[in-house]
Amino acid sequence: MKKDSWTGRCAALVMTLVLALCMLSGCGGSGPAGIGSSESGKSGGRKLSYEDAQTELDALLTRVHQYEVESPEMDIYSDEVTVADTLADIDTFPITVQGSGEIDLEIAAPSEFTGSQPDDWLNVVAQRFNQSGAEVDGKRVSVTVRKMASGEVVTYMTGGGYKPDLYIPSSYALGEMLRAGGIGVVELADRVAGNTAGMLIKKDVYDTFTEKYGDATVGSVLEATLAGDLTFAYTNPYTSATGLNILTTMLHSFDAADPLSDRASEKLLEYQKQSPPVAYTTGVLRNQAAKGIINAMVMEEQAYINQPELKSYVYIPAGIRHDHPVYTFDYVSKQKQEAAKLFTQFCLSEDSQKLATDKGFNRRDEYESEDPGLDGAGYLAAQRVWKQNKNGGKPIIAVFVADTSGSMEGSPLRSLKESLVSSSSYISEDNYVGLVSYSDDVTVNLPIDRFDAKQRAYFSGEVKALTARGSTATYDAVLVASRMILDKKQEVPDAKMMLFVLSDGEQNEGYDLARITPVVEGLGIPVYTIGYNLSDTSELEELSGINEAANIKANTDDVVNHLRNLFSVEM
C-alpha cells in the first residue's frame, strides 16, 4: 500500500509538472495542443465557451506588457470635417481605358463592366471607339474610363467636386440623386446595357421557402427572415446600387403608401435587429454564402450569370431595373456633349449590344421595374433612414488597434492618422469607442467611452500623437482591446462588440495568431482588419475570418475611402 501511495503521488506530481510546462510554453507562440492553442476552436478541436474564452484571455494577458496613457491629449483645434475631407484623391480609382484624342471624355462607370473579363464590356467598347476614328469639328474623339462604384460617383460629385464628362451608373436612381444634389444632369440614353438586380436564394431552401411563403418577393423574403426561415443579407446602400435598390424596395414593402414613413422606419429597425450585418462588398456576401452563414443575398443578374459558384442559387429579380443610363452634364462644353452623343450611339450599335449580351447583359427584357415611388431626394432620405436603423437600435462598443511599429514610420502612419481622424466623423455619437496602439508592447491610448464631442476630441488628439518604433505585437494588442470591450459590455450589455486592426505587417512579437484564435472565436468579437501596403494579407484575412468580419487591402492613398465606407456600414 505504501508503494502504491508513493506511485500515485509521483504520478500526480508528474501530471502537475506537465500541465504547468504546457501552460508556460503556451504563453508565447502557438504553444502545444490544449486550451487556447492552435488545435482548439476553428482548427478542429474543442471550441471554447464564452466563459472559458474570458478565463483564457485573462491568463494570456498576464504575459502581455501593457501601459495606459495617464493624460490623453485632447485635440481642441480640429476644424469641422467636411465630406471632401473624408475623400481620397480621385486617382485612387483606377483608369481602365486611357484615351488620347484631341477631345477626350472621362467616363465614370461601375465594376460590372469596367473590371476584368467577362465584366469588361465598357472597356472593350471604349477601346473600339478609340480606334474608330470618330471626330467632332475635325478633332479626333476618345474616351477615358474610370472604374468607380455608382454610389461613390454620387458622393464624389456632390461632396468632392469631381466632374466627369459622362456617368454611366447601374440605375437611374443615381442620376436622380445627382439632380437632387443640384447637379445639372443631361440624359443621353436610358439604357446601354440591360440588367436587373434582385435576390439569390439557395436552391436547397428555395422549394421549402416557396411552399410556405408562395412567390419569392422582397416582402416574402423579409417575412421569412423575420420568422427565422431565411438568412438574407445585402450590401452598403451608400456605395452599392444593388444595396440601394433592395433597401428602397424593402422600405416600399413595409409601407407602399410612404416608404419613408415612421412605420417603414420602425419595420426596418425590427428587421435589422434579426438580420446579418450589411456586407461591406458583394465579395463578403459570397464568402458568407460559401461558409453557410447566409442562404439568401442580393446580386445583379449579370454577376450571377458570370459566377459559376452561384449556380446553386435561384435568381429572383426585384426593385428597379439596372439598365445603365448614360448622363452628361450642363457644365460639359458643347463640343464634348457632341462627342458624348457619338459615344452613346456607338454603345447602342448592333455590335456593341451583341457584345453586351455575350457578357451577360440584356437577358430579362420582360421584367418591369417595381417603382418605390421615390425621387432623387427620396433615395437620399432612404440612405439616411438606413443609417439610423442599420444596427437594430443597439449601440456599438469598438476599439481601434493601431500598428505603430517601426515599419509604419513615414507615409503609412501619416496616412493612418489622417484617415482615422477624418473618417471618424462617420461614427455615431451613440457608440462607444477606445484606442489602442502597439509595437513591442501595448498602449491603451484612450479608454472606451461614449463617442461624444469630448471623446471625439480625445480620440483625435491621441491618434495625431501616435509615433512609430519597434516590433509588431499585433495579437497582444488584440487581447488587450478584447478585455477593454468585455469590461465595457458589462456597463452596456445590449451593445454589439467590434474590433478594428490597422497594420502594415505580420506579427513578430508576443503571441501568434494560432494562440489567440480560440479566444477570439469563443468571445465572438468580429475583428475588422485593414492591411496597409501589403501584398500578402493572409494572416489579417484569417484574423477577420474567425468571426466573419471584413478584411480590407489598402494603400496609403485609398485607405481613407475604405475606412469611410467601412464606418458607414458598421458604425
Order of alpha helices (4+ residues) and beta strands (2+ residues): alpha-alpha-beta-beta-beta-alpha-beta-beta-alpha-beta-alpha-beta-beta-alpha-alpha-beta-alpha-alpha-alpha-beta-alpha-beta-beta-alpha-alpha-alpha-beta-alpha-beta-beta-alpha-alpha-beta-alpha-beta-alpha-beta-alpha
